[in-house]
Amino acid sequence: MTEVVVDNCALLHAVQMGALQYPPLPLVAALLESGALRMVTTKAVRGELSQSIEHVVAAWEGRGWLRTQNVSLQQLRALGNLSRRPKPGRNDLALIALAVALGAPLLTHDAPAQHYALDKGVGVQVIDLLDLVLWACHRGLAPLEALSAAWGAEPHPEWPKGWAGSATAEWAQRQSARSALWAAVGGAAADHGPLGASRDSEG
């Protein structure tokens, strides 16, 4: 089981993409239900979540899929000395500090937070929503090729890491680059091939 520190913006994007065929939120929920994934956030971020996603967050909390954890002032101060990059906002900095403390990947679509967390002095693994979606597909929770056809060339106009033109192409690109999440789980994604794809086609 992998813990992931999650930001408000990533959850909001997941809900906003609910109109898509194969929306990402049920795929993330399937990972959570399988026991492969648990999410953690800070109490400050939990307090700032908008009403549009409260029903999702409350349900996840009720099932033990999402928990909150405090970050101390000492942890924040220590983090501030690790990088000379411009610091993100206090709540984002606290999420990064929590990821450092837990040794967990950070799921965020906030660019300043991503850049700060990725600094070699900080060393946090940064992932986006698509990392989780592709992981779910690779575990057989949805057919990758069908998801690729359903999403088309532009599933979301502001996809944080860009888009390779299809979910299948994005999978190949991220797999070859050793996605931060899949690396963090020790290659657990490789245990399951995407539905509709043979083991020989996985590269």
N, C-alpha and C positions, 0 to 999 in steps of 0.2 A: 504494500500500500504506500502510495506516494502522497505526501502533503504538499499543497501548492498554496502560496500566499496570493490572495486575490484582491484586485482593486475594483472600485465602483465602476469605472469606465468599461472594463471588460464585461462585467455582468450586464451593464446597460446595453452594450452593443449586441450581446447575445439575445436579449429580449427584443431589441429593435429588428433583428434579423428573423423574427418569428414568422414573417410572411413568406419566407422562402420555402420551396419544397425541400425536404430534409433540413429543417431549421436546426441550428447548432445546439440549442438548449436541451432538447431531448437526448441528444448524443452525449452531452456532458453529464446529464442526469443518469444515463445508462452506465457511464464510467463510475459515477458515484455509487450507484446501486450495486454494481459488480464488486465493490470493495477495493477497486484498483486505485481510487482517488479520494482524497479528503481535502477540503478547503479550509483555510484559516485567514482571518482578517483582523484588523485592529478594532478596538471599540470605537475609535473616532470615525473610521471609515464606515463601520456598521451604522453609526448614527447619522451619516450623511447620505445614506442610500435613498434614492427617490421613491415615491409611492408607486411608480410604474413597475418597480421590481421587488417591492416589499413582499408580495405574495410568494414569489419564488424563493427569496432568502428565508422567509419565515418557515416555509415548507422544508427547506434543506436543513435548517437548524433543528426542526422538530424530528428529523430522521437521523440527526447526528452527522450529517454530511458537511456542515459548516460550523465552525466555532470561532469565538473571538478570543484574543489574547492581548494583554497590556504590553506596552513597550515603555521602558523606563527612560527618564531623562538622561541617565548615564549611557544607555545604549545609543540614544540619539547623538549625544556629544561625541562618543567614540566613532560613530559612523562619519560624522562631519570632518574628521581628521584623515579619512582614508582617500579622499579624492579632491583635486583642485577644480573639478568641473563645477559649473553653476549648480547649486543645490535646488532640487525640486521643492514643492511646498511641504510644509511640516507633516501633513498626513501621508504624503507619498514617501517622505523620508522615513517615517515610522514603519511603513510597509517594508521598505528595503531593510531597515534594521531588524524587523521580525524575520525576514527571509534569511538574513545573515545568522541570526540566533538559532533558527531551525535547520539551517543548511538546506533550505527548500527553494525551488524555483519561484519566480515572481511572475504572476499572470497580470499584465497591465498593458493597456493601449495608450498610455500617456508617454509621449516622447521624452520629456525631460527626465522622468523617472527611469525610463529604459536606459538612456544614455548614462545616467549616474550609476545605476546598478551594474551596468556592463563594464564600468571602469575597472581596469585590472587590479587596482587597489581595493576595490569593493568585492568584486568577484562573484556577484549573484547571477545565476542563470535566469535569463528573461525569456518568457514564452508569450505567445498570444493565443487567442481563442482557437485559431486554426490548428495549432499544435494539438489541442485537445480533440478537435473534430477528427483530424487525421489519425490520431492515436485510437480513437473509438472505432474508426473504420478498419484500421489494421488489426484490431482485436475481433473483427467480425460482427460488430454491432450495427453496421450499415454497409451496403455495397459501395465501394469506392467509385467504381465506374458509373453507377447510377447517380450517385451524388454529384459527380463531375458533370454529367449531362444535365442534371437538374439545375445546377448553379450557373452553368455557362461561363462566359468569358469575364463577367464583371458581377460577382455576387454581392459586393458591397463597395461603394465608391471610395471609401476611405479605409480600405484594408491596411492595417498598420505596417505590415512587412511587404506590401506589394502583392502581386498575384501573377502566377506564371501562365495564366490563360485557361487553366482547368484544374480541378482538384487532383486529377491523376498526375498532371505535370508538376503541380505544387508538391505532391507527395514525393515524386522522384527527386525534385530539387532539394527538399528538406532532408530526405533520407540520406542523400549523398553528402549533405553538409553536417550530418549527425545532429539532428534537432536537439536543442537543449533539454527538452523533456525526456525524449527517448534515451538520451545519454544518462540522464539523472536516474532513470529506472533500470539502468544496467541492461538496456536492450530488450526490455520486457515486450515491447511492441513486436519484435521479431518472432515471438512465440506463436503469433496468429497471423495468417495471411488474410488480405482483404477478400471478402466474398466476391466471386466472379473472377478472381485472378489466381493463377496457379503459382506454386512455390517457385517454379522456374522463371516466372515473369517478374519476380520481386527485385531482381538485380542483386 
